[in-house]
Amino acid sequence: MSTVADPAELGSNRAYEAARLRWASQGDAERLARLWREACADEASGDDVPDTTETMQGWLEHGGALVLEDAQGRALCGLRWRWAGSGSGWRVDPIATLPEARGQGFGRWLMTKVEALAIKRNVQSLSLTLPRAQEALLPYYQRLGYREVGRDGAGVELHKRVGGTWQRQPSTAP
């Protein structure tokens, strides 16, 4: 018997009642690696290296991840991030959502949480590389506020300014 909720139920408010959003820990690395492999299996090309537990441990060690689980504890959707090389922002990986859980707003929910955390931690920007196999998702990320800043063989580079010192306003009180 499958532990995944009926897709018809995922479209109802019951999906949100049954879902649990939480910050991932190192103990979740294997489960999250499996989520990324399952969520991206239909988009992978022969050149892609599947996510491993070690890959996920690196994301968790140098950044973090959010996971949305169903009532049975199965990961439905995840979002991971880590510090970008420039030090002023985070590199976000494309949202990983199981095929049967797509279209329910889960990815937007996770992205909103990560953006709020970035603002709280005074992170200036988020960047994301949308692989060529996922370029059909470009309008989705544009609706989330990401702007295209370049293209190369790996895919489309996207950027979003979310926080930083530009948010702080000097006091004008006498």
TANOR-V249515 format. One record per residue. N is the residue number from 1. RES is the residue in one small letter. D_CENTER is the distance of its C-alpha to the mean C-alpha in Angstrom with 1 decimal. Layout:
N & RES & D_CENTER
N & RES & D_CENTER
This chain:
1 & m & 28.6
2 & s & 24.8
3 & t & 22.7
4 & v & 20.3
5 & a & 21.1
6 & d & 23.2
7 & p & 21.1
8 & a & 23.7
9 & e & 22.8
10 & l & 19.1
11 & g & 20.3
12 & s & 22.4
13 & n & 21.9
14 & r & 22.6
15 & a & 19.0
16 & y & 17.9
17 & e & 20.9
18 & a & 20.1
19 & a & 16.4
20 & r & 15.6
21 & l & 12.6
22 & r & 12.9
23 & w & 11.9
24 & a & 12.1
25 & s & 15.2
26 & q & 16.8
27 & g & 18.4
28 & d & 15.3
29 & a & 14.8
30 & e & 16.8
31 & r & 15.2
32 & l & 11.6
33 & a & 13.1
34 & r & 14.8
35 & l & 11.9
36 & w & 10.3
37 & r & 14.0
38 & e & 14.7
39 & a & 11.8
40 & c & 12.6
41 & a & 16.3
42 & d & 17.5
43 & e & 16.0
44 & a & 17.0
45 & s & 20.1
46 & g & 22.8
47 & d & 21.7
48 & d & 18.3
49 & v & 18.3
50 & p & 16.8
51 & d & 14.4
52 & t & 16.8
53 & t & 17.1
54 & e & 18.1
55 & t & 15.2
56 & m & 12.8
57 & q & 15.5
58 & g & 15.3
59 & w & 11.6
60 & l & 12.7
61 & e & 15.9
62 & h & 15.0
63 & g & 11.9
64 & g & 10.1
65 & a & 7.5
66 & l & 7.4
67 & v & 8.9
68 & l & 10.6
69 & e & 14.0
70 & d & 17.0
71 & a & 20.4
72 & q & 21.3
73 & g & 18.5
74 & r & 16.7
75 & a & 12.9
76 & l & 11.9
77 & c & 8.2
78 & g & 5.5
79 & l & 2.5
80 & r & 5.0
81 & w & 7.2
82 & r & 10.9
83 & w & 13.9
84 & a & 14.8
85 & g & 18.4
86 & s & 19.9
87 & g & 19.3
88 & s & 18.6
89 & g & 14.9
90 & w & 11.6
91 & r & 10.0
92 & v & 6.3
93 & d & 5.6
94 & p & 5.3
95 & i & 3.6
96 & a & 6.4
97 & t & 9.0
98 & l & 12.6
99 & p & 15.0
100 & e & 17.0
101 & a & 14.3
102 & r & 13.2
103 & g & 14.6
104 & q & 14.6
105 & g & 12.3
106 & f & 9.9
107 & g & 6.8
108 & r & 8.7
109 & w & 9.6
110 & l & 6.4
111 & m & 6.0
112 & t & 9.7
113 & k & 9.8
114 & v & 8.0
115 & e & 10.3
116 & a & 13.1
117 & l & 12.8
118 & a & 12.9
119 & i & 16.0
120 & k & 17.5
121 & r & 17.4
122 & n & 18.8
123 & v & 16.1
124 & q & 17.2
125 & s & 14.5
126 & l & 11.0
127 & s & 11.3
128 & l & 9.6
129 & t & 11.7
130 & l & 11.6
131 & p & 13.9
132 & r & 17.2
133 & a & 16.7
134 & q & 13.8
135 & e & 15.7
136 & a & 16.6
137 & l & 13.2
138 & l & 14.3
139 & p & 15.8
140 & y & 12.7
141 & y & 10.9
142 & q & 14.5
143 & r & 14.8
144 & l & 11.8
145 & g & 14.0
146 & y & 13.0
147 & r & 16.3
148 & e & 17.3
149 & v & 19.1
150 & g & 20.1
151 & r & 20.3
152 & d & 21.4
153 & g & 21.8
154 & a & 18.2
155 & g & 16.9
156 & v & 16.0
157 & e & 15.1
158 & l & 13.4
159 & h & 13.9
160 & k & 13.6
161 & r & 16.0
162 & v & 15.0
163 & g & 17.5
164 & g & 20.3
165 & t & 24.0
166 & w & 24.4
167 & q & 23.5
168 & r & 26.5
169 & q & 29.7
170 & p & 33.1
171 & s & 35.4
172 & t & 38.1
173 & a & 40.2
174 & p & 43.8
